[in-house]
Amino acid sequence: MRILLLGANGYIGRHLASALLGAGHTICAAIRKPYQIQRRFPGIDAIACDLAQDLDPAIWLPRLDGIDAVVNAAGVLRGRGIASIHTDGPAALYRACLEAGIRRVVHISAISADDDVGTDYARTKRAGEEALRALDLDWVILRPSLVYGRGSYGGTSLMRGLAGLPLILPLPGGGGQIFQPIHMDDLARTVCLAVEQPALARTTLEPVGPQTVTLAQIVRSWRSWLGLPPQREISIPKQIVRLAGRFGDLGGDGPLSTVALKQLDYGNVGDPAAFETAIGFKPMGMEEALQTYPATVQDKWHARLYALRPLLRLGLAGLWIASGLIGLLAPAETVSRIALSMGLEAETGRVIGWASCLADVLIGIGLLARSRTPLLLAGQLFLILGYTAVLSYAAAGLWLDPFGPLAKNLAVLLLVLIWAALEDDR
């Protein structure tokens, strides 16, 4: 079959692309930036689309030419376009499928997509399901529990980050939240069956693993899997967890947010017997999966660096803002003296100095706001190298200063490069 795959560049979508290709199907990936998936899968067909804006079935009809089935793995946890991405955009696509005569549509939702959760994520995911059920298509709706596998994303990255912390093992709300985790390989196998098996048409399945486990058990298992010794477990009160979620809301699209916490507390369990009967095989339990896919040193690096990444960003932001403010508040005579030592007029030196200090502050604010990484990287490198070059010319003796005011620039330069590498998590 030739399958139109939405969300192909996400964690689940990439695994589905691999599984569907391995099953002998051809893929046409529909994502916002086709080149991203084509880098990972050279030769794969890809087209540009945006579920947040492509809300008319007429937009989708040309894209469905030659397509035999559609798999929708697109989704976001929060954001202004969430209703369009989860509901309106898919509804337009599914109506176009009906018009084009494409019967098989596989829609990946979430087991906690219920109105009772009280989040936009759950509400819009549920509405997306209902939009598909209302159409005369051979649809299959999959509502998986926590999906884990090789690598991690979103909430699973956060759990691994908790498992990798030194000295303590913090457990939000005591770690009693329950899941029935399903391995990515088993979910991908299920999607292949949903595409291929006519008997699964017009069914809603809840892909879950065979075991019910708590968050505490998951974190302990992953810590052991990483080869790390047990640590003292500390229950983090829910009030503090909720406060952390509110701070996470301000930090962008990370996994720690009030939405994620509500979804976490709601529960992620289903009926494993009914799922196994429908698909005809028994999914792996978590302990079995962890033994089948042993951890690598890269897994340990990721877990250990997970909590350090935001701290590094905050540290760099504080450094740039403090540097800029100190310069802006410095006496004009000090700035003029530096300018004269460089052969500049005092007024010119003050303008250049204040402009560079303002640039420092803007860089810091950009880091806090998580602005575009390439632009921030270029700005930081330019300023660090520029300051180092200018001061080396004007006051070369600073290289021999016992406090190392210029030598420390080299360490900051390395930290900026590490920050840029860690920020690229696509």
C-alpha positions in Angstrom: 0.0 0.0 0.0 1.0 3.6 -0.4 0.3 5.3 2.9 0.0 9.0 3.8 1.6 9.3 7.2 1.0 12.5 9.2 3.3 13.3 12.1 6.1 11.3 10.5 8.8 13.4 12.1 7.8 12.8 15.7 9.0 10.1 17.9 6.1 7.8 17.2 5.8 8.8 13.6 9.4 8.0 12.8 9.1 4.5 14.3 5.8 4.0 12.3 7.5 5.0 9.1 10.3 2.5 9.7 7.8 -0.3 10.6 5.5 0.4 7.6 8.5 0.5 5.2 9.7 -2.7 6.7 6.3 -4.3 6.1 6.6 -3.6 2.4 4.5 -0.4 2.2 5.5 2.9 0.6 5.3 6.1 2.6 4.4 9.6 1.7 5.1 11.7 4.8 3.0 14.8 5.3 4.8 17.2 7.6 5.5 20.9 7.8 9.2 20.6 6.8 9.6 17.6 4.4 13.4 17.9 4.3 13.6 16.8 8.0 12.1 13.4 7.4 14.0 13.0 4.1 17.2 13.4 6.0 16.3 10.5 8.2 14.8 8.4 5.4 16.6 9.2 2.2 14.4 8.6 -0.9 11.1 8.7 1.0 8.4 10.8 -0.5 7.3 13.8 1.5 4.9 16.7 1.1 4.5 19.9 3.0 1.3 20.3 5.1 0.2 22.0 8.3 -2.8 20.6 10.2 -3.1 23.9 12.0 -3.9 25.7 8.7 -5.1 23.1 6.2 -8.7 23.1 7.3 -10.4 22.6 3.9 -10.9 19.2 2.4 -10.1 20.7 -1.0 -6.6 21.3 0.1 -6.1 17.6 0.9 -7.7 16.1 -2.2 -4.6 16.5 -4.5 -2.4 15.1 -1.8 -4.4 11.9 -1.7 -3.8 11.1 -5.3 -2.4 7.5 -5.4 -2.9 7.0 -1.6 -4.3 3.7 -0.4 -4.5 4.5 3.4 -3.9 7.2 5.9 -2.2 7.0 9.3 -2.4 10.1 11.5 0.2 10.2 14.2 0.3 14.0 14.6 -0.2 15.6 17.9 0.9 18.3 20.4 0.5 18.5 24.1 -0.4 22.2 24.2 -0.4 25.4 22.2 -2.7 27.8 20.4 -3.3 25.6 17.4 -4.1 22.5 19.3 -7.8 22.3 18.3 -6.8 22.6 14.6 -4.0 20.0 14.9 -6.1 17.4 16.8 -9.6 18.1 15.4 -10.2 20.5 12.6 -7.3 19.6 10.4 -7.8 15.9 10.7 -11.6 16.3 10.1 -10.9 18.1 6.8 -8.4 15.3 5.8 -10.9 12.5 6.7 -13.7 14.2 4.7 -11.3 14.4 1.8 -10.6 10.7 2.2 -14.3 10.0 2.0 -14.6 12.0 -1.2 -11.5 10.4 -2.7 -12.7 6.9 -1.9 -9.8 6.1 0.5 -11.4 3.8 3.0 -8.7 2.9 5.5 -7.7 5.5 8.1 -5.7 4.8 11.2 -6.0 7.6 13.9 -3.6 7.6 16.8 -5.2 9.2 19.9 -4.4 8.7 23.6 -6.0 6.5 26.3 -6.5 9.6 28.5 -8.3 11.5 25.7 -11.5 11.9 27.8 -13.5 15.1 28.5 -13.4 14.4 32.2 -9.6 15.2 32.3 -10.4 18.9 31.8 -7.5 19.8 29.4 -7.6 21.1 25.9 -5.4 18.2 24.9 -7.9 15.6 26.0 -10.9 17.5 24.7 -9.4 18.0 21.2 -8.0 14.5 21.0 -11.5 13.2 21.8 -13.1 15.5 19.3 -10.7 14.2 16.6 -11.8 10.7 17.3 -15.5 11.6 17.1 -15.0 13.4 13.8 -13.6 10.2 12.3 -16.2 7.9 13.8 -18.9 10.0 12.2 -17.7 9.2 8.7 -18.5 6.1 6.6 -14.8 4.9 6.5 -13.0 1.8 7.5 -11.4 3.6 10.4 -9.3 2.3 13.2 -8.7 4.4 16.3 -5.8 3.6 18.6 -5.7 5.0 22.1 -2.3 3.9 23.5 -1.1 4.2 27.1 2.4 5.5 27.8 4.6 4.6 24.8 8.2 3.9 25.4 11.1 2.4 23.4 14.6 3.0 22.1 15.2 6.6 22.7 12.5 8.7 24.4 10.4 11.8 24.0 8.2 14.2 26.1 7.0 12.5 29.3 9.3 9.4 28.9 12.3 11.7 28.6 11.2 13.4 31.9 10.9 10.0 33.6 14.3 9.0 32.4 15.6 12.3 33.6 14.2 11.6 37.1 15.9 8.1 36.9 19.2 9.7 36.1 19.4 12.2 38.9 22.3 11.8 41.4 21.8 11.5 45.2 18.0 11.3 45.2 15.1 9.8 43.3 12.3 12.4 43.4 8.8 11.0 42.8 6.0 13.5 41.9 3.1 13.1 44.3 4.7 9.9 45.7 4.9 8.2 42.3 1.6 6.4 42.6 0.2 7.3 39.2 -0.5 4.2 37.2 0.3 3.2 33.6 0.2 0.2 31.3 3.2 1.1 29.2 3.4 -0.3 25.7 6.7 -0.7 23.8 7.0 1.3 20.6 7.7 -1.9 18.6 4.4 -3.4 19.7 2.5 -0.2 18.9 4.1 -0.1 15.4 3.2 -3.7 14.8 -0.4 -2.8 15.8 -0.5 0.0 13.3 0.7 -2.3 10.6 -2.1 -4.7 11.4 -4.6 -1.8 11.5 -3.6 -0.8 8.0 -3.6 -4.4 6.6 -6.4 -6.3 8.4 -10.0 -5.7 7.2 -11.3 -7.4 10.4 -10.1 -4.4 12.5 -12.2 -1.9 10.5 -14.4 0.4 12.6 -12.9 -0.6 15.9 -11.4 1.5 18.7 -8.4 -0.2 20.4 -6.5 0.7 23.5 -2.9 -0.5 23.0 -1.6 -1.3 26.5 1.1 -3.5 27.9 0.3 -6.6 29.9 1.3 -5.1 33.3 0.0 -2.2 35.4 2.9 -0.3 37.0 3.2 2.9 38.9 5.4 5.9 38.0 7.7 4.9 40.9 8.1 1.4 39.5 8.9 2.8 36.0 11.5 5.2 37.4 13.1 2.5 39.5 13.2 0.1 36.6 14.8 2.7 34.3 17.4 3.6 36.9 18.4 0.0 37.2 18.3 -0.4 33.4 20.8 2.5 33.2 23.1 0.7 35.5 22.8 3.3 38.3 22.6 2.3 42.0 19.4 2.8 44.0 19.0 6.2 45.6 16.9 7.6 48.4 13.3 8.2 47.2 11.7 11.5 48.1 8.0 12.2 47.6 7.5 15.6 46.1 4.2 17.1 47.4 1.5 17.7 44.8 1.4 21.4 45.6 5.1 21.7 44.6 4.5 19.6 41.6 1.7 21.8 40.4 3.8 24.9 41.0 6.6 23.4 38.9 4.0 22.7 36.2 3.0 26.4 36.2 6.6 27.3 35.7 6.8 24.7 32.9 3.8 26.4 31.3 6.0 29.6 31.0 9.0 27.6 29.6 7.5 26.7 26.2 6.6 23.2 24.9 8.5 21.0 27.4 7.0 18.0 29.0 6.5 19.6 32.5 3.3 21.5 32.4 -0.1 21.7 34.1 -1.6 19.8 31.1 0.9 17.0 31.4 0.3 16.7 35.1 -3.4 16.5 34.7 -3.1 13.8 32.1 -0.7 12.0 34.3 -3.0 12.0 37.3 -6.0 10.9 35.3 -4.6 7.5 34.7 -3.4 5.5 31.7 -4.8 2.0 31.9 -7.0 -0.2 29.8 -8.0 -3.8 29.2 -4.9 -5.8 28.1 -6.9 -9.0 27.4 -9.3 -7.2 25.0 -6.3 -5.6 23.2 -4.4 -8.9 22.9 -7.5 -10.7 21.5 -8.0 -8.0 18.9 -4.4 -8.0 17.6 -3.6 -11.6 18.0 -0.3 -11.2 19.9 0.9 -10.5 23.4 2.8 -7.2 23.8 6.1 -7.1 25.8 6.1 -6.3 29.5 8.4 -3.5 30.5 10.9 -5.7 32.3 11.1 -8.0 29.2 11.6 -5.0 26.9 14.3 -3.5 29.0 16.2 -6.8 28.9 15.6 -7.1 25.2 17.0 -3.6 24.5 19.8 -3.0 27.1 20.8 0.6 27.8 23.7 2.2 26.0 26.1 4.8 27.3 24.1 7.3 25.2 21.0 6.5 27.2 22.9 7.3 30.4 24.2 10.5 28.9 20.7 11.6 28.0 19.3 10.8 31.5 22.1 12.6 33.2 22.0 15.6 31.0 18.2 16.0 31.0 18.0 18.1 34.2 21.3 19.9 33.3 20.0 21.3 30.0 17.5 23.8 31.5 20.0 24.7 34.2 22.7 25.4 31.6 20.2 27.6 29.7 19.3 29.5 32.8 22.9 29.9 33.8 23.9 31.3 30.4 20.9 33.6 30.4 21.8 34.9 33.9 25.4 35.4 32.8 24.5 37.5 29.7 21.9 39.6 31.5 24.2 40.3 34.5 27.1 41.2 32.2 24.9 43.5 30.2 23.4 45.2 33.2 26.8 45.7 34.9 28.1 47.3 31.7 25.0 49.6 31.4 25.3 50.7 35.0 29.1 51.3 34.8 30.3 54.9 35.2 30.6 56.7 31.9 34.2 57.6 32.9 35.2 53.9 33.0 33.7 53.3 29.5 35.4 56.4 28.1 38.8 55.3 29.5 38.5 51.9 27.8 37.5 53.6 24.6 40.5 56.0 24.7 42.9 53.1 25.3 41.6 51.6 22.1 42.1 54.8 20.1 38.4 55.7 20.0 36.7 58.9 20.9 35.0 58.8 24.3 31.5 59.3 22.9 32.0 56.7 20.2 33.2 54.2 22.8 30.3 54.9 25.1 27.8 54.2 22.2 29.6 51.0 21.2 29.8 49.9 24.9 26.2 50.5 25.6 25.1 48.8 22.4 27.1 45.7 23.2 25.7 45.6 26.8 22.2 45.9 25.4 23.0 43.0 23.1 24.1 41.0 26.1 20.7 41.6 27.8 18.8 40.7 24.7 20.7 37.5 24.3 19.9 36.6 27.9 16.2 37.3 27.4 16.2 35.3 24.2 17.7 32.3 26.1 14.9 32.6 28.7 12.3 32.8 26.0 13.8 29.9 24.1 14.1 31.9 20.9 15.5 30.4 17.7 18.6 28.4 18.6 20.7 29.2 15.4 20.2 32.9 15.9 21.1 32.8 19.6 24.1 30.6 18.9 25.4 33.0 16.2 24.8 36.0 18.5 26.6 34.5 21.4 29.6 33.3 19.4 29.9 36.7 17.7 29.8 38.6 21.1 32.2 36.2 22.8 34.7 36.2 20.0 34.3 39.9 19.5 34.9 40.8 23.1 37.9 38.4 23.3 39.5 39.9 20.2 38.9 43.5 21.2 40.2 43.1 24.7 43.1 41.1 23.5 44.1 44.0 21.4 43.3 46.8 23.9 44.5 45.0 27.1 46.5 41.9 26.2 47.7 41.7 29.8 44.3 40.4 30.8 45.4 37.0 29.5 47.9 36.9 32.4 45.5 38.1 35.0 45.3 35.5 37.8 41.5 35.7 37.8 41.4 34.8 34.1 38.8 37.3 32.8 39.7 36.5 29.1 40.6 32.8 29.6 37.2 32.2 31.1 35.7 33.3 27.7 37.0 30.0 26.3 35.0 28.0 28.9 31.9 30.1 28.2 32.4 29.4 24.5 32.4 25.7 25.1 29.3 25.9 27.3 27.5 27.8 24.5 28.4 25.1 22.0 27.2 22.4 24.4 23.9 24.3 25.0 23.3 24.5 21.3 23.9 20.8 20.9 21.5 19.9 23.7 18.8 22.3 22.5 18.4 20.4 19.2 16.0 17.7 20.2 14.0 17.3 17.0 
